[in-house]
Amino acid sequence: MAKKLYVGNLSYNTSEDSLRNLFAEFGNVASAKIIFDRETGNSKGFGFIEMGSDEEASAAITGTNGREFEGRQLRVNEAMDKPRRDRGAGGYGGGNW
């Protein structure tokens, strides 16, 4: 079963491909996602990696947490499984007209 990891302190220039390649050293990368600001389109400096198994995820955490990557020292740990909060329709009154 896949395991999702949080990857923090990314360089704002890091691409999803380079992040995927880094974690591929430790096993099958099911997905790589960098989070971007909706308004500016700039990276928020963090992302998520989904590894193919618990063992691969553990190896990836051990091998990358604290490691320098593209000039930044990464923070990597198991992602917390929090449901996304409902943001409503947005705008004046949240769309409840």
PALO-95504 format. One record per residue (C-alpha): residue in one letter; x, y, z. Coordinates in pm, whole numbers, padded with zeros to 5 digits, always signed. Example, Ala and Ser with C-alpha at 12.3 -4.5 7.8 and 13.67 -1.06 7.14 Angstrom:
BEGIN
a+01230-00450+00780;s+01367-00106+00714;
END
This chain:
BEGIN
m+00000+00000+00000;a+00128+00347-00089;k+00247+00582+00183;k+00231+00962+00152;l+00524+01178+00268;y+00543+01550+00339;v+00851+01720+00192;g+00922+02066+00331;n+01180+02341+00283;l+01195+02289-00093;s+01369+02540-00314;y+01111+02754-00493;n+01271+02637-00819;t+01229+02263-00752;s+01026+02080-01016;e+00804+01778-00962;d+01033+01580-01194;s+01347+01658-00991;l+01163+01572-00669;r+01042+01243-00820;n+01398+01160-00932;l+01538+01224-00583;f+01288+00990-00418;a+01317+00724-00692;e+01651+00632-00532;f+01448+00471-00251;g+01182+00284-00448;n+00869+00327-00657;v+00735+00684-00656;a+00359+00663-00717;s+00320+01043-00731;a+00508+01368-00675;k+00322+01695-00613;i+00456+02041-00533;i+00203+02284-00386;f+00165+02619-00561;d-00004+02942-00451;r-00328+02981-00647;e-00296+03356-00686;t+00073+03395-00773;g+00149+03055-00922;n+00469+03040-00713;s+00576+02732-00522;k+00489+02736-00152;g+00813+02547-00076;f+00659+02214+00013;g+00506+01912-00151;f+00406+01550-00119;i+00554+01223-00241;e+00365+00897-00247;m+00592+00595-00218;g+00487+00246-00329;s+00520+00077+00013;d+00578+00144+00381;e+00934+00008+00353;e+01016+00240+00063;a+00865+00533+00250;s+01076+00460+00560;a+01391+00434+00348;a+01304+00762+00175;i+01251+00944+00506;t+01581+00814+00643;g+01765+00896+00321;t+01628+01245+00257;n+01531+01409+00588;g+01799+01667+00662;r+01965+01612+00323;e+02060+01915+00116;f+01873+01932-00213;e+01896+02223-00455;g+02052+02441-00186;r+01796+02370+00089;q+01796+02124+00379;l+01486+01906+00334;r+01235+01820+00606;v+01069+01488+00527;n+00819+01296+00736;e+00502+01092+00703;a+00216+01314+00588;m-00071+01357+00831;d-00398+01233+00687;k-00609+01545+00740;p-00920+01593+00530;r-00922+01914+00329;r-01153+02173+00475;d-01445+02292+00267;r-01364+02639+00141;g-01713+02707+00008;a-01781+02883-00317;g-01570+03184-00218;g-01641+03546-00274;y-01894+03757-00092;g-02085+03534+00146;g-01937+03205+00031;g-02193+03144-00242;n-02493+03109-00014;w-02717+03353-00195;
END
